[in-house]
């Protein structure tokens, strides 16, 4: 949370100087995002597991990992 607050403060400073600021929002993959109960410091909000991987033909020695995230 502290990092988010600091990021937003830097954005406000950029706006005040007339600099462009990125427009951010939830990932397009979010559907029906709801907070069903309060979130407290120390709560675990995210589970993830590897869903596969693939080599990149365009970059030998590199690959992609596909991850399934559930919050």
mmCIF file as Biopython writes it, N, C-alpha, C and O atoms, coordinates in Angstrom:
data_model
#
loop_
_atom_site.group_PDB
_atom_site.id
_atom_site.type_symbol
_atom_site.label_atom_id
_atom_site.label_alt_id
_atom_site.label_comp_id
_atom_site.label_asym_id
_atom_site.label_entity_id
_atom_site.label_seq_id
_atom_site.pdbx_PDB_ins_code
_atom_site.Cartn_x
_atom_site.Cartn_y
_atom_site.Cartn_z
_atom_site.occupancy
_atom_site.B_iso_or_equiv
_atom_site.auth_seq_id
_atom_site.auth_asym_id
_atom_site.pdbx_PDB_model_num
ATOM 1   N N  . UNK A ? 1  ? 0.827   -1.190  0.000   1.0 0.0 1  A 1 
ATOM 2   C CA . UNK A ? 1  ? 0.000   0.000   0.000   1.0 0.0 1  A 1 
ATOM 3   C C  . UNK A ? 1  ? 0.866   1.246   0.000   1.0 0.0 1  A 1 
ATOM 4   O O  . UNK A ? 1  ? 0.553   2.224   -0.679  1.0 0.0 1  A 1 
ATOM 5   N N  . UNK A ? 2  ? 1.958   1.217   0.761   1.0 0.0 2  A 1 
ATOM 6   C CA . UNK A ? 2  ? 2.852   2.379   0.817   1.0 0.0 2  A 1 
ATOM 7   C C  . UNK A ? 2  ? 3.384   2.715   -0.568  1.0 0.0 2  A 1 
ATOM 8   O O  . UNK A ? 2  ? 3.465   3.888   -0.935  1.0 0.0 2  A 1 
ATOM 9   N N  . UNK A ? 3  ? 3.747   1.698   -1.338  1.0 0.0 3  A 1 
ATOM 10  C CA . UNK A ? 3  ? 4.262   1.939   -2.686  1.0 0.0 3  A 1 
ATOM 11  C C  . UNK A ? 3  ? 3.201   2.586   -3.577  1.0 0.0 3  A 1 
ATOM 12  O O  . UNK A ? 3  ? 3.514   3.460   -4.385  1.0 0.0 3  A 1 
ATOM 13  N N  . UNK A ? 4  ? 1.953   2.157   -3.430  1.0 0.0 4  A 1 
ATOM 14  C CA . UNK A ? 4  ? 0.865   2.741   -4.213  1.0 0.0 4  A 1 
ATOM 15  C C  . UNK A ? 4  ? 0.685   4.214   -3.859  1.0 0.0 4  A 1 
ATOM 16  O O  . UNK A ? 4  ? 0.524   5.046   -4.751  1.0 0.0 4  A 1 
ATOM 17  N N  . UNK A ? 5  ? 0.709   4.539   -2.596  1.0 0.0 5  A 1 
ATOM 18  C CA . UNK A ? 5  ? 0.548   5.938   -2.155  1.0 0.0 5  A 1 
ATOM 19  C C  . UNK A ? 5  ? 1.697   6.795   -2.692  1.0 0.0 5  A 1 
ATOM 20  O O  . UNK A ? 5  ? 1.477   7.902   -3.184  1.0 0.0 5  A 1 
ATOM 21  N N  . UNK A ? 6  ? 2.926   6.272   -2.592  1.0 0.0 6  A 1 
ATOM 22  C CA . UNK A ? 6  ? 4.087   7.004   -3.118  1.0 0.0 6  A 1 
ATOM 23  C C  . UNK A ? 6  ? 3.976   7.209   -4.618  1.0 0.0 6  A 1 
ATOM 24  O O  . UNK A ? 6  ? 4.288   8.287   -5.125  1.0 0.0 6  A 1 
ATOM 25  N N  . UNK A ? 7  ? 3.534   6.183   -5.330  1.0 0.0 7  A 1 
ATOM 26  C CA . UNK A ? 7  ? 3.370   6.278   -6.789  1.0 0.0 7  A 1 
ATOM 27  C C  . UNK A ? 7  ? 2.356   7.372   -7.135  1.0 0.0 7  A 1 
ATOM 28  O O  . UNK A ? 7  ? 2.599   8.199   -8.014  1.0 0.0 7  A 1 
ATOM 29  N N  . UNK A ? 8  ? 1.241   7.366   -6.449  1.0 0.0 8  A 1 
ATOM 30  C CA . UNK A ? 8  ? 0.205   8.378   -6.718  1.0 0.0 8  A 1 
ATOM 31  C C  . UNK A ? 8  ? 0.695   9.785   -6.386  1.0 0.0 8  A 1 
ATOM 32  O O  . UNK A ? 8  ? 0.348   10.741  -7.080  1.0 0.0 8  A 1 
ATOM 33  N N  . UNK A ? 9  ? 1.487   9.917   -5.342  1.0 0.0 9  A 1 
ATOM 34  C CA . UNK A ? 9  ? 2.040   11.234  -4.993  1.0 0.0 9  A 1 
ATOM 35  C C  . UNK A ? 9  ? 2.964   11.726  -6.106  1.0 0.0 9  A 1 
ATOM 36  O O  . UNK A ? 9  ? 2.938   12.905  -6.460  1.0 0.0 9  A 1 
ATOM 37  N N  . UNK A ? 10 ? 3.785   10.821  -6.661  1.0 0.0 10 A 1 
ATOM 38  C CA . UNK A ? 10 ? 4.659   11.216  -7.781  1.0 0.0 10 A 1 
ATOM 39  C C  . UNK A ? 10 ? 3.832   11.609  -9.007  1.0 0.0 10 A 1 
ATOM 40  O O  . UNK A ? 10 ? 4.183   12.546  -9.723  1.0 0.0 10 A 1 
ATOM 41  N N  . UNK A ? 11 ? 2.726   10.885  -9.247  1.0 0.0 11 A 1 
ATOM 42  C CA . UNK A ? 11 ? 1.843   11.246  -10.359 1.0 0.0 11 A 1 
ATOM 43  C C  . UNK A ? 11 ? 1.275   12.651  -10.175 1.0 0.0 11 A 1 
ATOM 44  O O  . UNK A ? 11 ? 1.217   13.429  -11.127 1.0 0.0 11 A 1 
ATOM 45  N N  . UNK A ? 12 ? 0.861   12.975  -8.962  1.0 0.0 12 A 1 
ATOM 46  C CA . UNK A ? 12 ? 0.319   14.310  -8.692  1.0 0.0 12 A 1 
ATOM 47  C C  . UNK A ? 12 ? 1.374   15.388  -8.924  1.0 0.0 12 A 1 
ATOM 48  O O  . UNK A ? 12 ? 1.067   16.464  -9.436  1.0 0.0 12 A 1 
ATOM 49  N N  . UNK A ? 13 ? 2.611   15.096  -8.545  1.0 0.0 13 A 1 
ATOM 50  C CA . UNK A ? 13 ? 3.698   16.053  -8.799  1.0 0.0 13 A 1 
ATOM 51  C C  . UNK A ? 13 ? 3.896   16.246  -10.296 1.0 0.0 13 A 1 
ATOM 52  O O  . UNK A ? 13 ? 4.114   17.368  -10.753 1.0 0.0 13 A 1 
ATOM 53  N N  . UNK A ? 14 ? 3.824   15.163  -11.064 1.0 0.0 14 A 1 
ATOM 54  C CA . UNK A ? 14 ? 3.964   15.262  -12.527 1.0 0.0 14 A 1 
ATOM 55  C C  . UNK A ? 14 ? 2.822   16.088  -13.126 1.0 0.0 14 A 1 
ATOM 56  O O  . UNK A ? 14 ? 3.045   16.931  -13.995 1.0 0.0 14 A 1 
ATOM 57  N N  . UNK A ? 15 ? 1.600   15.835  -12.653 1.0 0.0 15 A 1 
ATOM 58  C CA . UNK A ? 15 ? 0.449   16.612  -13.151 1.0 0.0 15 A 1 
ATOM 59  C C  . UNK A ? 15 ? 0.642   18.100  -12.865 1.0 0.0 15 A 1 
ATOM 60  O O  . UNK A ? 15 ? 0.360   18.947  -13.713 1.0 0.0 15 A 1 
ATOM 61  N N  . UNK A ? 16 ? 1.127   18.407  -11.662 1.0 0.0 16 A 1 
ATOM 62  C CA . UNK A ? 16 ? 1.335   19.805  -11.269 1.0 0.0 16 A 1 
ATOM 63  C C  . UNK A ? 16 ? 2.362   20.482  -12.171 1.0 0.0 16 A 1 
ATOM 64  O O  . UNK A ? 16 ? 2.265   21.684  -12.420 1.0 0.0 16 A 1 
ATOM 65  N N  . UNK A ? 17 ? 3.342   19.728  -12.662 1.0 0.0 17 A 1 
ATOM 66  C CA . UNK A ? 17 ? 4.347   20.281  -13.574 1.0 0.0 17 A 1 
ATOM 67  C C  . UNK A ? 17 ? 3.878   20.268  -15.024 1.0 0.0 17 A 1 
ATOM 68  O O  . UNK A ? 17 ? 4.581   20.761  -15.907 1.0 0.0 17 A 1 
ATOM 69  N N  . UNK A ? 18 ? 2.680   19.699  -15.282 1.0 0.0 18 A 1 
ATOM 70  C CA . UNK A ? 18 ? 2.148   19.645  -16.646 1.0 0.0 18 A 1 
ATOM 71  C C  . UNK A ? 18 ? 2.691   18.489  -17.462 1.0 0.0 18 A 1 
ATOM 72  O O  . UNK A ? 18 ? 2.535   18.471  -18.683 1.0 0.0 18 A 1 
ATOM 73  N N  . UNK A ? 19 ? 3.327   17.521  -16.812 1.0 0.0 19 A 1 
ATOM 74  C CA . UNK A ? 19 ? 3.867   16.358  -17.514 1.0 0.0 19 A 1 
ATOM 75  C C  . UNK A ? 19 ? 2.768   15.315  -17.714 1.0 0.0 19 A 1 
ATOM 76  O O  . UNK A ? 19 ? 1.827   15.249  -16.922 1.0 0.0 19 A 1 
ATOM 77  N N  . UNK A ? 20 ? 2.878   14.497  -18.770 1.0 0.0 20 A 1 
ATOM 78  C CA . UNK A ? 20 ? 1.866   13.454  -18.993 1.0 0.0 20 A 1 
ATOM 79  C C  . UNK A ? 20 ? 1.945   12.374  -17.911 1.0 0.0 20 A 1 
ATOM 80  O O  . UNK A ? 20 ? 3.021   12.072  -17.395 1.0 0.0 20 A 1 
ATOM 81  N N  . UNK A ? 21 ? 0.797   11.805  -17.582 1.0 0.0 21 A 1 
ATOM 82  C CA . UNK A ? 21 ? 0.709   10.757  -16.571 1.0 0.0 21 A 1 
ATOM 83  C C  . UNK A ? 21 ? -0.066  9.585   -17.181 1.0 0.0 21 A 1 
ATOM 84  O O  . UNK A ? 21 ? -1.092  9.788   -17.829 1.0 0.0 21 A 1 
ATOM 85  N N  . UNK A ? 22 ? 0.426   8.365   -16.972 1.0 0.0 22 A 1 
ATOM 86  C CA . UNK A ? 22 ? -0.223  7.170   -17.525 1.0 0.0 22 A 1 
ATOM 87  C C  . UNK A ? 22 ? -1.606  6.977   -16.919 1.0 0.0 22 A 1 
ATOM 88  O O  . UNK A ? 22 ? -1.813  7.230   -15.732 1.0 0.0 22 A 1 
ATOM 89  N N  . UNK A ? 23 ? -2.544  6.530   -17.737 1.0 0.0 23 A 1 
ATOM 90  C CA . UNK A ? 23 ? -3.879  6.190   -17.269 1.0 0.0 23 A 1 
ATOM 91  C C  . UNK A ? 23 ? -3.897  4.703   -16.943 1.0 0.0 23 A 1 
ATOM 92  O O  . UNK A ? 23 ? -3.738  3.870   -17.836 1.0 0.0 23 A 1 
ATOM 93  N N  . UNK A ? 24 ? -4.085  4.369   -15.690 1.0 0.0 24 A 1 
ATOM 94  C CA . UNK A ? 24 ? -4.043  2.984   -15.247 1.0 0.0 24 A 1 
ATOM 95  C C  . UNK A ? 24 ? -5.412  2.514   -14.803 1.0 0.0 24 A 1 
ATOM 96  O O  . UNK A ? 24 ? -6.266  3.319   -14.432 1.0 0.0 24 A 1 
ATOM 97  N N  . UNK A ? 25 ? -5.613  1.222   -14.841 1.0 0.0 25 A 1 
ATOM 98  C CA . UNK A ? 25 ? -6.854  0.621   -14.370 1.0 0.0 25 A 1 
ATOM 99  C C  . UNK A ? 25 ? -6.651  -0.865  -14.209 1.0 0.0 25 A 1 
ATOM 100 O O  . UNK A ? 25 ? -5.539  -1.360  -14.394 1.0 0.0 25 A 1 
ATOM 101 N N  . UNK A ? 26 ? -7.695  -1.586  -13.869 1.0 0.0 26 A 1 
ATOM 102 C CA . UNK A ? 26 ? -7.534  -3.034  -13.721 1.0 0.0 26 A 1 
ATOM 103 C C  . UNK A ? 26 ? -7.244  -3.684  -15.057 1.0 0.0 26 A 1 
ATOM 104 O O  . UNK A ? 26 ? -7.579  -3.142  -16.111 1.0 0.0 26 A 1 
ATOM 105 N N  . UNK A ? 27 ? -6.628  -4.836  -15.007 1.0 0.0 27 A 1 
ATOM 106 C CA . UNK A ? 27 ? -6.335  -5.591  -16.213 1.0 0.0 27 A 1 
ATOM 107 C C  . UNK A ? 27 ? -7.627  -5.871  -16.977 1.0 0.0 27 A 1 
ATOM 108 O O  . UNK A ? 27 ? -8.675  -6.057  -16.358 1.0 0.0 27 A 1 
ATOM 109 N N  . UNK A ? 28 ? -7.576  -5.906  -18.305 1.0 0.0 28 A 1 
ATOM 110 C CA . UNK A ? 28 ? -8.780  -6.239  -19.071 1.0 0.0 28 A 1 
ATOM 111 C C  . UNK A ? 28 ? -9.330  -7.625  -18.749 1.0 0.0 28 A 1 
ATOM 112 O O  . UNK A ? 28 ? -10.486 -7.919  -19.056 1.0 0.0 28 A 1 
ATOM 113 N N  . UNK A ? 29 ? -8.518  -8.473  -18.138 1.0 0.0 29 A 1 
ATOM 114 C CA . UNK A ? 29 ? -8.969  -9.827  -17.817 1.0 0.0 29 A 1 
ATOM 115 C C  . UNK A ? 29 ? -9.844  -9.872  -16.567 1.0 0.0 29 A 1 
ATOM 116 O O  . UNK A ? 29 ? -10.437 -10.912 -16.278 1.0 0.0 29 A 1 
ATOM 117 N N  . UNK A ? 30 ? -9.941  -8.769  -15.817 1.0 0.0 30 A 1 
ATOM 118 C CA . UNK A ? 30 ? -10.788 -8.761  -14.636 1.0 0.0 30 A 1 
ATOM 119 C C  . UNK A ? 30 ? -12.247 -8.817  -15.050 1.0 0.0 30 A 1 
ATOM 120 O O  . UNK A ? 30 ? -12.659 -8.155  -16.002 1.0 0.0 30 A 1 
ATOM 121 N N  . UNK A ? 31 ? -13.015 -9.600  -14.338 1.0 0.0 31 A 1 
ATOM 122 C CA . UNK A ? 31 ? -14.460 -9.669  -14.580 1.0 0.0 31 A 1 
ATOM 123 C C  . UNK A ? 31 ? -15.158 -9.667  -13.229 1.0 0.0 31 A 1 
ATOM 124 O O  . UNK A ? 31 ? -14.817 -10.454 -12.346 1.0 0.0 31 A 1 
ATOM 125 N N  . UNK A ? 32 ? -16.115 -8.801  -13.071 1.0 0.0 32 A 1 
ATOM 126 C CA . UNK A ? 32 ? -16.920 -8.747  -11.847 1.0 0.0 32 A 1 
ATOM 127 C C  . UNK A ? 32 ? -16.063 -8.587  -10.590 1.0 0.0 32 A 1 
ATOM 128 O O  . UNK A ? 32 ? -16.231 -9.328  -9.621  1.0 0.0 32 A 1 
ATOM 129 N N  . UNK A ? 33 ? -15.156 -7.632  -10.609 1.0 0.0 33 A 1 
ATOM 130 C CA . UNK A ? 33 ? -14.282 -7.394  -9.465  1.0 0.0 33 A 1 
ATOM 131 C C  . UNK A ? 33 ? -15.102 -6.821  -8.312  1.0 0.0 33 A 1 
ATOM 132 O O  . UNK A ? 33 ? -15.734 -5.774  -8.452  1.0 0.0 33 A 1 
ATOM 133 N N  . UNK A ? 34 ? -15.088 -7.509  -7.176  1.0 0.0 34 A 1 
ATOM 134 C CA . UNK A ? 34 ? -15.818 -7.069  -5.989  1.0 0.0 34 A 1 
ATOM 135 C C  . UNK A ? 34 ? -14.964 -7.355  -4.768  1.0 0.0 34 A 1 
ATOM 136 O O  . UNK A ? 34 ? -14.271 -8.371  -4.714  1.0 0.0 34 A 1 
ATOM 137 N N  . UNK A ? 35 ? -15.009 -6.470  -3.794  1.0 0.0 35 A 1 
ATOM 138 C CA . UNK A ? 35 ? -14.376 -6.716  -2.499  1.0 0.0 35 A 1 
ATOM 139 C C  . UNK A ? 35 ? -15.470 -7.237  -1.593  1.0 0.0 35 A 1 
ATOM 140 O O  . UNK A ? 35 ? -16.349 -6.476  -1.187  1.0 0.0 35 A 1 
ATOM 141 N N  . UNK A ? 36 ? -15.436 -8.522  -1.269  1.0 0.0 36 A 1 
ATOM 142 C CA . UNK A ? 36 ? -16.518 -9.149  -0.509  1.0 0.0 36 A 1 
ATOM 143 C C  . UNK A ? 36 ? -16.379 -8.979  0.988   1.0 0.0 36 A 1 
ATOM 144 O O  . UNK A ? 36 ? -17.360 -9.106  1.721   1.0 0.0 36 A 1 
ATOM 145 N N  . UNK A ? 37 ? -15.165 -8.690  1.455   1.0 0.0 37 A 1 
ATOM 146 C CA . UNK A ? 37 ? -14.955 -8.462  2.882   1.0 0.0 37 A 1 
ATOM 147 C C  . UNK A ? 37 ? -13.748 -7.553  3.039   1.0 0.0 37 A 1 
ATOM 148 O O  . UNK A ? 37 ? -12.980 -7.390  2.091   1.0 0.0 37 A 1 
ATOM 149 N N  . UNK A ? 38 ? -13.563 -6.961  4.202   1.0 0.0 38 A 1 
ATOM 150 C CA . UNK A ? 38 ? -12.427 -6.060  4.407   1.0 0.0 38 A 1 
ATOM 151 C C  . UNK A ? 38 ? -11.089 -6.776  4.229   1.0 0.0 38 A 1 
ATOM 152 O O  . UNK A ? 38 ? -10.982 -7.982  4.450   1.0 0.0 38 A 1 
ATOM 153 N N  . UNK A ? 39 ? -10.085 -6.022  3.832   1.0 0.0 39 A 1 
ATOM 154 C CA . UNK A ? 39 ? -8.728  -6.533  3.682   1.0 0.0 39 A 1 
ATOM 155 C C  . UNK A ? 39 ? -7.868  -5.857  4.743   1.0 0.0 39 A 1 
ATOM 156 O O  . UNK A ? 39 ? -7.914  -4.638  4.907   1.0 0.0 39 A 1 
ATOM 157 N N  . UNK A ? 40 ? -7.088  -6.651  5.458   1.0 0.0 40 A 1 
ATOM 158 C CA . UNK A ? 40 ? -6.264  -6.139  6.544   1.0 0.0 40 A 1 
ATOM 159 C C  . UNK A ? 40 ? -4.788  -6.400  6.270   1.0 0.0 40 A 1 
ATOM 160 O O  . UNK A ? 40 ? -4.439  -7.295  5.500   1.0 0.0 40 A 1 
ATOM 161 N N  . UNK A ? 41 ? -3.934  -5.618  6.900   1.0 0.0 41 A 1 
ATOM 162 C CA . UNK A ? 41 ? -2.486  -5.814  6.771   1.0 0.0 41 A 1 
ATOM 163 C C  . UNK A ? 41 ? -2.148  -7.252  7.125   1.0 0.0 41 A 1 
ATOM 164 O O  . UNK A ? 41 ? -2.613  -7.779  8.136   1.0 0.0 41 A 1 
ATOM 165 N N  . UNK A ? 42 ? -1.336  -7.881  6.287   1.0 0.0 42 A 1 
ATOM 166 C CA . UNK A ? 42 ? -0.935  -9.261  6.517   1.0 0.0 42 A 1 
ATOM 167 C C  . UNK A ? 42 ? -1.814  -10.286 5.828   1.0 0.0 42 A 1 
ATOM 168 O O  . UNK A ? 42 ? -1.446  -11.458 5.749   1.0 0.0 42 A 1 
ATOM 169 N N  . UNK A ? 43 ? -2.985  -9.863  5.320   1.0 0.0 43 A 1 
ATOM 170 C CA . UNK A ? 43 ? -3.850  -10.793 4.592   1.0 0.0 43 A 1 
ATOM 171 C C  . UNK A ? 43 ? -3.191  -11.223 3.288   1.0 0.0 43 A 1 
ATOM 172 O O  . UNK A ? 43 ? -2.501  -10.432 2.645   1.0 0.0 43 A 1 
ATOM 173 N N  . UNK A ? 44 ? -3.402  -12.455 2.906   1.0 0.0 44 A 1 
ATOM 174 C CA . UNK A ? 44 ? -2.920  -12.962 1.619   1.0 0.0 44 A 1 
ATOM 175 C C  . UNK A ? 44 ? -4.049  -12.809 0.608   1.0 0.0 44 A 1 
ATOM 176 O O  . UNK A ? 44 ? -5.144  -13.333 0.814   1.0 0.0 44 A 1 
ATOM 177 N N  . UNK A ? 45 ? -3.789  -12.102 -0.472  1.0 0.0 45 A 1 
ATOM 178 C CA . UNK A ? 45 ? -4.843  -11.803 -1.447  1.0 0.0 45 A 1 
ATOM 179 C C  . UNK A ? 45 ? -4.690  -12.557 -2.762  1.0 0.0 45 A 1 
ATOM 180 O O  . UNK A ? 45 ? -5.625  -12.601 -3.561  1.0 0.0 45 A 1 
ATOM 181 N N  . UNK A ? 46 ? -3.533  -13.144 -2.992  1.0 0.0 46 A 1 
ATOM 182 C CA . UNK A ? 46 ? -3.269  -13.693 -4.309  1.0 0.0 46 A 1 
ATOM 183 C C  . UNK A ? 46 ? -2.676  -15.084 -4.214  1.0 0.0 46 A 1 
ATOM 184 O O  . UNK A ? 46 ? -1.745  -15.330 -3.447  1.0 0.0 46 A 1 
ATOM 185 N N  . UNK A ? 47 ? -3.230  -15.989 -5.005  1.0 0.0 47 A 1 
ATOM 186 C CA . UNK A ? 47 ? -2.641  -17.316 -5.191  1.0 0.0 47 A 1 
ATOM 187 C C  . UNK A ? 47 ? -2.251  -17.422 -6.647  1.0 0.0 47 A 1 
ATOM 188 O O  . UNK A ? 47 ? -2.972  -16.940 -7.520  1.0 0.0 47 A 1 
ATOM 189 N N  . UNK A ? 48 ? -1.135  -18.040 -6.918  1.0 0.0 48 A 1 
ATOM 190 C CA . UNK A ? 48 ? -0.776  -18.251 -8.307  1.0 0.0 48 A 1 
ATOM 191 C C  . UNK A ? 48 ? -0.071  -19.591 -8.461  1.0 0.0 48 A 1 
ATOM 192 O O  . UNK A ? 48 ? 0.568   -20.093 -7.536  1.0 0.0 48 A 1 
ATOM 193 N N  . UNK A ? 49 ? -0.205  -20.149 -9.648  1.0 0.0 49 A 1 
ATOM 194 C CA . UNK A ? 49 ? 0.482   -21.394 -9.964  1.0 0.0 49 A 1 
ATOM 195 C C  . UNK A ? 49 ? 0.856   -21.383 -11.432 1.0 0.0 49 A 1 
ATOM 196 O O  . UNK A ? 49 ? 0.205   -20.736 -12.253 1.0 0.0 49 A 1 
ATOM 197 N N  . UNK A ? 50 ? 1.893   -22.096 -11.741 1.0 0.0 50 A 1 
ATOM 198 C CA . UNK A ? 50 ? 2.361   -22.178 -13.117 1.0 0.0 50 A 1 
ATOM 199 C C  . UNK A ? 50 ? 1.344   -22.967 -13.929 1.0 0.0 50 A 1 
ATOM 200 O O  . UNK A ? 50 ? 0.886   -24.027 -13.503 1.0 0.0 50 A 1 
ATOM 201 N N  . UNK A ? 51 ? 0.994   -22.449 -15.096 1.0 0.0 51 A 1 
ATOM 202 C CA . UNK A ? 51 ? 0.035   -23.121 -15.973 1.0 0.0 51 A 1 
ATOM 203 C C  . UNK A ? 51 ? 0.719   -23.644 -17.231 1.0 0.0 51 A 1 
ATOM 204 O O  . UNK A ? 51 ? 0.058   -24.178 -18.121 1.0 0.0 51 A 1 
ATOM 205 N N  . UNK A ? 52 ? 2.031   -23.493 -17.307 1.0 0.0 52 A 1 
ATOM 206 C CA . UNK A ? 52 ? 2.754   -24.001 -18.463 1.0 0.0 52 A 1 
ATOM 207 C C  . UNK A ? 52 ? 3.889   -23.079 -18.846 1.0 0.0 52 A 1 
ATOM 208 O O  . UNK A ? 52 ? 4.097   -22.028 -18.239 1.0 0.0 52 A 1 
ATOM 209 N N  . UNK A ? 53 ? 4.619   -23.496 -19.866 1.0 0.0 53 A 1 
ATOM 210 C CA . UNK A ? 53 ? 5.702   -22.664 -20.371 1.0 0.0 53 A 1 
ATOM 211 C C  . UNK A ? 53 ? 5.917   -22.963 -21.840 1.0 0.0 53 A 1 
ATOM 212 O O  . UNK A ? 53 ? 5.438   -23.973 -22.357 1.0 0.0 53 A 1 
ATOM 213 N N  . UNK A ? 54 ? 6.634   -22.086 -22.504 1.0 0.0 54 A 1 
ATOM 214 C CA . UNK A ? 54 ? 6.910   -22.251 -23.934 1.0 0.0 54 A 1 
ATOM 215 C C  . UNK A ? 54 ? 8.229   -21.572 -24.261 1.0 0.0 54 A 1 
ATOM 216 O O  . UNK A ? 54 ? 8.526   -20.493 -23.749 1.0 0.0 54 A 1 
ATOM 217 N N  . UNK A ? 55 ? 9.007   -22.202 -25.105 1.0 0.0 55 A 1 
ATOM 218 C CA . UNK A ? 55 ? 10.251  -21.598 -25.585 1.0 0.0 55 A 1 
ATOM 219 C C  . UNK A ? 55 ? 9.915   -20.515 -26.605 1.0 0.0 55 A 1 
ATOM 220 O O  . UNK A ? 55 ? 8.916   -20.613 -27.317 1.0 0.0 55 A 1 
ATOM 221 N N  . UNK A ? 56 ? 10.750  -19.489 -26.671 1.0 0.0 56 A 1 
ATOM 222 C CA . UNK A ? 56 ? 10.554  -18.427 -27.659 1.0 0.0 56 A 1 
ATOM 223 C C  . UNK A ? 56 ? 11.481  -18.677 -28.850 1.0 0.0 56 A 1 
ATOM 224 O O  . UNK A ? 56 ? 12.704  -18.620 -28.715 1.0 0.0 56 A 1 
ATOM 225 N N  . UNK A ? 57 ? 10.905  -18.949 -29.991 1.0 0.0 57 A 1 
ATOM 226 C CA . UNK A ? 57 ? 11.709  -19.180 -31.188 1.0 0.0 57 A 1 
ATOM 227 C C  . UNK A ? 57 ? 12.490  -17.939 -31.593 1.0 0.0 57 A 1 
ATOM 228 O O  . UNK A ? 57 ? 13.580  -18.044 -32.154 1.0 0.0 57 A 1 
ATOM 229 N N  . UNK A ? 58 ? 11.938  -16.767 -31.310 1.0 0.0 58 A 1 
ATOM 230 C CA . UNK A ? 58 ? 12.591  -15.517 -31.701 1.0 0.0 58 A 1 
ATOM 231 C C  . UNK A ? 58 ? 13.780  -15.171 -30.804 1.0 0.0 58 A 1 
ATOM 232 O O  . UNK A ? 58 ? 14.615  -14.347 -31.177 1.0 0.0 58 A 1 
ATOM 233 N N  . UNK A ? 59 ? 13.862  -15.794 -29.623 1.0 0.0 59 A 1 
ATOM 234 C CA . UNK A ? 59 ? 14.957  -15.520 -28.677 1.0 0.0 59 A 1 
ATOM 235 C C  . UNK A ? 59 ? 15.461  -16.838 -28.090 1.0 0.0 59 A 1 
ATOM 236 O O  . UNK A ? 59 ? 14.995  -17.263 -27.033 1.0 0.0 59 A 1 
ATOM 237 N N  . UNK A ? 60 ? 16.388  -17.471 -28.753 1.0 0.0 60 A 1 
ATOM 238 C CA . UNK A ? 60 ? 16.902  -18.740 -28.238 1.0 0.0 60 A 1 
ATOM 239 C C  . UNK A ? 60 ? 17.412  -18.594 -26.800 1.0 0.0 60 A 1 
ATOM 240 O O  . UNK A ? 60 ? 18.080  -17.618 -26.457 1.0 0.0 60 A 1 
ATOM 241 N N  . UNK A ? 61 ? 17.085  -19.580 -25.978 1.0 0.0 61 A 1 
ATOM 242 C CA . UNK A ? 61 ? 17.485  -19.541 -24.577 1.0 0.0 61 A 1 
ATOM 243 C C  . UNK A ? 61 ? 16.483  -18.822 -23.685 1.0 0.0 61 A 1 
ATOM 244 O O  . UNK A ? 61 ? 16.635  -18.833 -22.463 1.0 0.0 61 A 1 
ATOM 245 N N  . UNK A ? 62 ? 15.463  -18.196 -24.267 1.0 0.0 62 A 1 
ATOM 246 C CA . UNK A ? 62 ? 14.438  -17.486 -23.503 1.0 0.0 62 A 1 
ATOM 247 C C  . UNK A ? 62 ? 13.130  -18.265 -23.597 1.0 0.0 62 A 1 
ATOM 248 O O  . UNK A ? 62 ? 12.962  -19.111 -24.475 1.0 0.0 62 A 1 
ATOM 249 N N  . UNK A ? 63 ? 12.219  -17.974 -22.696 1.0 0.0 63 A 1 
ATOM 250 C CA . UNK A ? 63 ? 10.917  -18.613 -22.733 1.0 0.0 63 A 1 
ATOM 251 C C  . UNK A ? 63 ? 9.877   -17.777 -22.022 1.0 0.0 63 A 1 
ATOM 252 O O  . UNK A ? 63 ? 10.184  -16.736 -21.440 1.0 0.0 63 A 1 
ATOM 253 N N  . UNK A ? 64 ? 8.650   -18.244 -22.075 1.0 0.0 64 A 1 
ATOM 254 C CA . UNK A ? 64 ? 7.540   -17.595 -21.381 1.0 0.0 64 A 1 
ATOM 255 C C  . UNK A ? 64 ? 6.968   -18.577 -20.380 1.0 0.0 64 A 1 
ATOM 256 O O  . UNK A ? 64 ? 6.920   -19.781 -20.633 1.0 0.0 64 A 1 
ATOM 257 N N  . UNK A ? 65 ? 6.537   -18.062 -19.251 1.0 0.0 65 A 1 
ATOM 258 C CA . UNK A ? 65 ? 5.847   -18.869 -18.252 1.0 0.0 65 A 1 
ATOM 259 C C  . UNK A ? 65 ? 4.418   -18.348 -18.173 1.0 0.0 65 A 1 
ATOM 260 O O  . UNK A ? 65 ? 4.198   -17.144 -18.041 1.0 0.0 65 A 1 
ATOM 261 N N  . UNK A ? 66 ? 3.460   -19.243 -18.254 1.0 0.0 66 A 1 
ATOM 262 C CA . UNK A ? 66 ? 2.061   -18.880 -18.147 1.0 0.0 66 A 1 
ATOM 263 C C  . UNK A ? 66 ? 1.635   -19.147 -16.704 1.0 0.0 66 A 1 
ATOM 264 O O  . UNK A ? 66 ? 1.868   -20.233 -16.173 1.0 0.0 66 A 1 
ATOM 265 N N  . UNK A ? 67 ? 1.010   -18.152 -16.077 1.0 0.0 67 A 1 
ATOM 266 C CA . UNK A ? 67 ? 0.653   -18.242 -14.670 1.0 0.0 67 A 1 
ATOM 267 C C  . UNK A ? 67 ? -0.831  -18.012 -14.514 1.0 0.0 67 A 1 
ATOM 268 O O  . UNK A ? 67 ? -1.405  -17.144 -15.171 1.0 0.0 67 A 1 
ATOM 269 N N  . UNK A ? 68 ? -1.449  -18.785 -13.650 1.0 0.0 68 A 1 
ATOM 270 C CA . UNK A ? 68 ? -2.863  -18.617 -13.312 1.0 0.0 68 A 1 
ATOM 271 C C  . UNK A ? 68 ? -2.912  -17.925 -11.961 1.0 0.0 68 A 1 
ATOM 272 O O  . UNK A ? 68 ? -2.427  -18.469 -10.969 1.0 0.0 68 A 1 
ATOM 273 N N  . UNK A ? 69 ? -3.492  -16.735 -11.911 1.0 0.0 69 A 1 
ATOM 274 C CA . UNK A ? 69 ? -3.602  -15.962 -10.672 1.0 0.0 69 A 1 
ATOM 275 C C  . UNK A ? 69 ? -5.053  -15.948 -10.204 1.0 0.0 69 A 1 
ATOM 276 O O  . UNK A ? 69 ? -5.968  -15.759 -11.006 1.0 0.0 69 A 1 
ATOM 277 N N  . UNK A ? 70 ? -5.255  -16.143 -8.934  1.0 0.0 70 A 1 
ATOM 278 C CA . UNK A ? 70 ? -6.575  -16.043 -8.323  1.0 0.0 70 A 1 
ATOM 279 C C  . UNK A ? 70 ? -6.438  -15.163 -7.097  1.0 0.0 70 A 1 
ATOM 280 O O  . UNK A ? 70 ? -5.615  -15.430 -6.221  1.0 0.0 70 A 1 
ATOM 281 N N  . UNK A ? 71 ? -7.239  -14.122 -7.034  1.0 0.0 71 A 1 
ATOM 282 C CA . UNK A ? 71 ? -7.180  -13.212 -5.890  1.0 0.0 71 A 1 
ATOM 283 C C  . UNK A ? 71 ? -8.376  -13.422 -5.004  1.0 0.0 71 A 1 
ATOM 284 O O  . UNK A ? 71 ? -8.514  -12.750 -3.982  1.0 0.0 71 A 1 
#
